[in-house]
Amino acid sequence: MPTTPHPRVGVGVLILRHGHLLLGQRLGDHGPGTWAPPGGHLEFGETPEDCGAREVLEETGLVITNTRRGPWVSNLFPEEARHAITLFLRADAPQGEPDLREPDKCAAWRWVALHALPQPLFAPLASLLHEHPDAAAALLR
């Protein structure tokens, strides 16, 4: 039986600086040990851009700017009885370094080279790179 009877909408924020992508190693019961960009679930009445800004600030303390929309992916997590639609955003965070603000959800934040992404990747990010390689490449410039 699903934990929710309908898909949840997530927002993932791709933040690049000097050719490196900000990724965190997830903790908890949803994708533990995988690497993911900052993000979270869309709240009622919230735009994806507002959700992305809120989640990045809550998780890392970074303030994002120049946000633009990217593709979306759909992932089933049968072991967790979850279905997620993830909307991706590309944003800049020109000031500061990421702070570990939710240590119960993330083990560490790292700036990683695009040619050497850590494994395993969180399913939505892996799906983005696999299903939308051209769009992902454009977002990651």
Buried (B, 14 or more C-beta within 10 A) or exposed (E): EEEEEEBBBBBBBBBBEEEBBBBBBBBEEBBEEBBBBBBBEBEEEBEBBBBBBBBBBEBBBBBBEEBEBBBBBEBEBEEEEBBBBBBBBBBBBEEEEBEBBBEEBBBEBBBBEEEEBEEEBBBBBBBBBEEBEEBBEEBBE
